[in-house]
Amino acid sequence: MRLIVPAALLTFGLSAAQAALSVADMSSHQRLIGGQDALVNQYPSTAQVHIDGKYACAASILSDTWLLTAAHCLVDANRIIRSPCSLQVGAGTTANTTAHLADVASIVIHESYNATSSKNDIGLIELDTPLTFSNGIQPIETDMQRPTLHDNLWALGWGKTAESNAGGSPVLQAVELTVLGNRTCQGAYPELEPSRGDQLCTGLIPGHGPCNGDSGGPLLRVQSPTRHTLVGLTSMDASVTGQAPGCGTVQTVSIFTHVAYFVPWIRNHTGIHSVGILTATPSPTPTPATMASPVIASSATPSAKPTTAVTPLLDNSRSSSLTVPLVLLGLAPLLGVTISWL
C-alpha cells in the first residue's frame, strides 16, 4: 500500500503559481498525472495539508471552521490520529507569505474507517479561528447527485506527476477523469458495494489520474465556469491485474470516497446545514447505517497506543513500518486486492 502521512500545516486557496511550496523536494514543478495548471481563484475551496513543513494531502473547505479530507490524511506515522496541537491552517490567494495562520481545534475521523480496504476514508478538521472568505477562499457545495457511467469529473491536487518523481507540484493541478461502471471497478477493487454508494471509481485512461500527494483532494463536477460541486475525495488506487497499481496507467482504477453518502455524518459532527453543503436538493442516495461514536482528537486528547503493524509505502518516497490500532481504525483482514493509498 501507499499511505500519505500528513500534516502539520494546512494552506488554503493557493491556486496556480501562488501555491509555490517552500519544501526542497516539492520544487520540481510536477503535477497530478495528466493534469493542467489551475487558474488563480479557480478552485477557492481547495486546501493543502502539510506535515513538518512538507505537503502531503489536499482538503476541501466546508465552512469557515471546517475542512473535509481523507481519514488516512489525519493519522501519523503510526496510524494514530494526530494531535490538533501539531497542526496549523493557512489561507491566502497570492503567496504563502501572505497566508493567515490559525490553530486547529479538533480532528474527527470516521468511526468505521478501515485502513485495509479504505472504506469510510473520510475525516474532518475543525479550525480554532474562522477563515475570512474572499475570492480565493470559499466553501464548497456538496453534489448530491450520484455520478453515472462515463460522467466526466475533475480531480484536484498538488501530488506527483510520475511515480519516479520524489515530490509534488507547487501549482494546483486539475485533471479530467471518467466514471467507471461498477463491474469494471469491482474487477480491481472487490470491496466496492454499489448498493451502498459510499465509493466511486474512475480510471483505465493512460496518462490521467491521481498519484501520491493527491489524497484527500476533491473530485468535482463542473456546473459552470464559476461553480463546482464536491463529488468525492481521493482515497486510493487499485489494479485490475492484481499487481501494484501505477499512477495514471491503463491498468489502474482510482477509488474515491463518495461525499454525498456521508452528508448525514458530516452534518452531525459539524452542524453545517446550509453553508458549503446541502445547498442543492438531494437526490435519492443509500441511507448510511447507524455508526458508533467517531474517533475525535481535540487539543487535549492523548493519542491511543498501537496494537499491530503493516508496512505501506509513504508519500515523498519515504518507507517505514506503520503500527495500526485496531480499535481506532477498524482494521479488517487483508482481502487479497492490490491497493495503493494515495
ChimeraX attribute file (.defattr): number of C-alpha atoms within 10 A of each C-alpha:
attribute: neighborCount
match mode: 1-to-1
recipient: residues
	/A:1	19
	/A:2	22
	/A:3	28
	/A:4	29
	/A:5	27
	/A:6	30
	/A:7	26
	/A:8	21
	/A:9	24
	/A:10	29
	/A:11	26
	/A:12	29
	/A:13	33
	/A:14	34
	/A:15	29
	/A:16	21
	/A:17	17
	/A:18	19
	/A:19	23
	/A:20	19
	/A:21	24
	/A:22	13
	/A:23	13
	/A:24	9
	/A:25	15
	/A:26	22
	/A:27	16
	/A:28	14
	/A:29	15
	/A:30	22
	/A:31	29
	/A:32	32
	/A:33	26
	/A:34	19
	/A:35	23
	/A:36	16
	/A:37	18
	/A:38	19
	/A:39	16
	/A:40	20
	/A:41	20
	/A:42	19
	/A:43	28
	/A:44	24
	/A:45	28
	/A:46	29
	/A:47	33
	/A:48	30
	/A:49	31
	/A:50	23
	/A:51	19
	/A:52	13
	/A:53	15
	/A:54	23
	/A:55	33
	/A:56	32
	/A:57	32
	/A:58	32
	/A:59	30
	/A:60	30
	/A:61	26
	/A:62	26
	/A:63	24
	/A:64	18
	/A:65	18
	/A:66	26
	/A:67	23
	/A:68	27
	/A:69	29
	/A:70	32
	/A:71	27
	/A:72	30
	/A:73	32
	/A:74	29
	/A:75	22
	/A:76	19
	/A:77	18
	/A:78	19
	/A:79	24
	/A:80	20
	/A:81	26
	/A:82	28
	/A:83	23
	/A:84	24
	/A:85	16
	/A:86	14
	/A:87	25
	/A:88	22
	/A:89	25
	/A:90	22
	/A:91	26
	/A:92	27
	/A:93	23
	/A:94	19
	/A:95	17
	/A:96	19
	/A:97	9
	/A:98	11
	/A:99	17
	/A:100	15
	/A:101	16
	/A:102	18
	/A:103	20
	/A:104	24
	/A:105	21
	/A:106	22
	/A:107	25
	/A:108	23
	/A:109	27
	/A:110	26
	/A:111	21
	/A:112	21
	/A:113	23
	/A:114	20
	/A:115	25
	/A:116	19
	/A:117	23
	/A:118	25
	/A:119	20
	/A:120	24
	/A:121	28
	/A:122	30
	/A:123	25
	/A:124	26
	/A:125	28
	/A:126	23
	/A:127	22
	/A:128	16
	/A:129	14
	/A:130	13
	/A:131	23
	/A:132	13
	/A:133	16
	/A:134	13
	/A:135	14
	/A:136	21
	/A:137	23
	/A:138	23
	/A:139	22
	/A:140	26
	/A:141	24
	/A:142	24
	/A:143	25
	/A:144	23
	/A:145	16
	/A:146	16
	/A:147	19
	/A:148	13
	/A:149	12
	/A:150	12
	/A:151	12
	/A:152	15
	/A:153	21
	/A:154	21
	/A:155	26
	/A:156	32
	/A:157	34
	/A:158	36
	/A:159	34
	/A:160	28
	/A:161	28
	/A:162	21
	/A:163	14
	/A:164	8
	/A:165	16
	/A:166	19
	/A:167	29
	/A:168	31
	/A:169	26
	/A:170	26
	/A:171	27
	/A:172	33
	/A:173	27
	/A:174	27
	/A:175	21
	/A:176	18
	/A:177	24
	/A:178	20
	/A:179	20
	/A:180	21
	/A:181	15
	/A:182	18
	/A:183	12
	/A:184	16
	/A:185	26
	/A:186	18
	/A:187	17
	/A:188	25
	/A:189	26
	/A:190	16
	/A:191	15
	/A:192	21
	/A:193	13
	/A:194	15
	/A:195	9
	/A:196	13
	/A:197	19
	/A:198	23
	/A:199	23
	/A:200	27
	/A:201	29
	/A:202	27
	/A:203	27
	/A:204	23
	/A:205	16
	/A:206	14
	/A:207	17
	/A:208	24
	/A:209	32
	/A:210	39
	/A:211	30
	/A:212	34
	/A:213	34
	/A:214	35
	/A:215	34
	/A:216	35
	/A:217	30
	/A:218	33
	/A:219	27
	/A:220	26
	/A:221	22
	/A:222	14
	/A:223	10
	/A:224	8
	/A:225	7
	/A:226	9
	/A:227	13
	/A:228	20
	/A:229	22
	/A:230	26
	/A:231	26
	/A:232	32
	/A:233	30
	/A:234	33
	/A:235	30
	/A:236	29
	/A:237	31
	/A:238	30
	/A:239	25
	/A:240	21
	/A:241	13
	/A:242	16
	/A:243	14
	/A:244	18
	/A:245	25
	/A:246	19
	/A:247	28
	/A:248	25
	/A:249	17
	/A:250	17
	/A:251	20
	/A:252	29
	/A:253	33
	/A:254	31
	/A:255	28
	/A:256	28
	/A:257	28
	/A:258	27
	/A:259	26
	/A:260	26
	/A:261	22
	/A:262	19
	/A:263	17
	/A:264	16
	/A:265	18
	/A:266	23
	/A:267	14
	/A:268	11
	/A:269	13
	/A:270	18
	/A:271	12
	/A:272	17
	/A:273	14
	/A:274	13
	/A:275	15
	/A:276	21
	/A:277	22
	/A:278	18
	/A:279	14
	/A:280	13
	/A:281	9
	/A:282	13
	/A:283	10
	/A:284	9
	/A:285	15
	/A:286	13
	/A:287	12
	/A:288	14
	/A:289	7
	/A:290	7
	/A:291	10
	/A:292	9
	/A:293	9
	/A:294	16
	/A:295	17
	/A:296	18
	/A:297	21
	/A:298	16
	/A:299	16
	/A:300	11
	/A:301	14
	/A:302	11
	/A:303	12
	/A:304	13
	/A:305	15
	/A:306	16
	/A:307	11
	/A:308	12
	/A:309	14
	/A:310	14
	/A:311	14
	/A:312	17
	/A:313	20
	/A:314	23
	/A:315	27
	/A:316	21
	/A:317	13
	/A:318	13
	/A:319	14
	/A:320	12
	/A:321	13
	/A:322	20
	/A:323	18
	/A:324	24
	/A:325	20
	/A:326	16
	/A:327	14
	/A:328	23
	/A:329	24
	/A:330	16
	/A:331	18
	/A:332	11
	/A:333	9
	/A:334	10
	/A:335	11
	/A:336	10
	/A:337	20
	/A:338	19
	/A:339	26
	/A:340	25
	/A:341	29
	/A:342	33
